[in-house]
Amino acid sequence: MPQEPISHWIDTPDALDAVCDELADVRWLAVDTEFFRESSFYPVAALIQLSAGEHAYLVDPQALAATPAVCRLLGPEGPVKLLHASSEDLEVLFNWSGVVVQPLIDTQLAQGLLSEDPAIGYQRLVEHWTGDSLPKGETRSDWLVRPLSEAQRRYAALDVIYLPTLWEAQRQALLESQRLSWLEADCAALVAQAQRSLDSDGEWFRRHRQLWRLGPRSIAAYQRLTAWREAEVRSRNLPRNWLVSDKVLFAVAERMPANRYELAAVEDIKPSLVKREGDALLALVREAAQLDEAELPPALPSPLSGPFKKRLKRLKRCVGETAERLGVAPEVLARRRELEALVAADLEGRALPLPDGWRGELLAEPLRQALDGAAVDAQGSV
């Protein structure tokens, strides 16, 4: 049975500051959030949970602005913050407080370095380390409703009170396996990524899995189209797909329409989008169409070609063997997208984007040798 939490509802500045004073000197501070973002780009904070163990403090961000005391608590002056699967929580907390939470430990990342389950959920993590089974009934609850039900308050409190216990166990296991420094480096990278994400993401275009199908001029158009959308959805506070989807932007870049008639003929584009945003889309396509050849990005190699697939297979084998030896999932060491970037750089004769840090110590040279071996094999088959 899960331990019964003691929760405290915090909805006044004085109560929040008193909690911050109480928690300022703890060793580890557990943090979680509940939020809503179905109709907005930025998440709407519905609840912020804080705990150092037995007591959970449920802060109502609908009633409270962040005070200087809570900003200090969440920032570098405060204790180490414990979060699970923290990326969205970091965004929620920044939007509420203006603070990038740090220093932090992500217990999901920690478990990824201790097992072959890098995406383990909080409930399963609690069960793994404590044997307790947590309720899941409020997962899809309406956290904006007031007052919260007793079931909601209990669920929210349970989401944080276990984190110090979990981290104690994980930390000991990481020390024994000499991987604590790996986690600290990964969590520092999380903070750095959160800070970069405050600006419009001009690199969104690289996430499209079919980018290699576009020629250089269409890649330039797609880059401009996605950068425009990123700026617009942030300024209008809209979900990306509410403005225009990746699929439609990709189709526009592929077709390179020169006028509204051609734009309206693009697959899946709606007349309402052409009417509202047609001029902006066509201007961006026109800008890419007028670029000099020297200004265009390079064409991308096809992942379906023999040389690409052979190199990727070698890299995946290299990563898989290292992951098996360490007892972790391969994606903890290198994601497929990173391996594909290595293959593309190798085929194009560019500098290899090899991993750095602890991953580089494990993999940089083996990955380089794997690519060298693929090149030798290719020469031998000629």
Phi, psi and omega in degrees: 000139178292151177293147183275118184280155171252116184248150180230128181273127184241113182219019174229151179301320181296317179295321179295316180295324178295319177297318180298320177298319181294326185264355188300327186252013178288159181287315181226136180244116178281136183223139174210166178221158165238140187207172180226133179212019184297332185241018182214158174287315181271137179292143177265116181292126179251331181199142175234124182252133178233142179198149171245010180152254188290323183264139175242133179252118184260104185267132182265098181286349174286335181258341190236136163275156178293132178268162176306325181295317181287330175296319176295319181298319183279339184270190186296341178284340184274182180289173174295129181265136178253123177225159176241126183051069201274350194303312180288325177300320179298320179294315179301312184292324177294316181297330180277317190253341187077011183245133169278115186298128179191156345292159183218159171233128176259114185289340174289317175299319180300315181293329177297335177270357182244354185204183179260027181233081186285346183246030183299137178279165184298316182299317180291328178294317177299315180296322181298315187268337185238340184084355180278142177254119182270149177291148180242004190296337183258013184304318181258028184289159173275102184274357177272346181291146176226137358282157173292149176286165176299323179295320178295315181296320179294315179301314181296320179293318180297335180292345180239331189293338180277341189301317177299321179294316178299315183293324175304313182291316180295318182299318179297317179295322179291322176297316181295326180268003180059041181240007181298320179295330177297313181295317180300320178294318180293323179289325174296323177294325176299316179297315180298320179295320178298322179292321178294326184290353177292336179264162177301137184275096179284355182257012182303326185301332183291346183282346184288127185289342182254019184302330181296341180285344182269147171283170183305319182291323178289327175297317178299321178293316181296322177300315180292320181295317181288324177295320176299314181298319180302315180295320183290316182292330177289316181289328181266350182056056180238148170299148183306311185291341177290331177274300177193138185279161173303319183301315181290317179299320179297317180295322177298314179297323180293319183276334181050058183295145182259347182206176183295327179297313178292324178296318181295340181274353179295138184301134174072002179281140183263145178305325180296325178291317178301318181294315185282315191241006185303315182297319180294316180297315181293325178296321179291319177296318180298320179299316179292325181293335184265001179294144172291155180305322183292341182270352185282147173291159179288152172294150181261141179292149180285127176289354179268351181286155180302309180301322180293311184295323179294317179294316180298321179298319179295317181294318179297321178296318179300312180293318181299319180294318178294318179297318179297320179296324182273345182075034178234168177286144180304324183292344174292328181273319181200129177278156181305319181300322179292321178292321178296323178295323176297315180297314181299317180296320180296316181292331181268358180073022178268168176299136183284129176279067183290152178295154176240190180062211183293330176292322178296321178298324181278324197237340188304308182289316176301322178293319177298316180295324178297319179290321176299320179295323178295321179294320178296318178299320181294321179293323181290335182273351180287000000 
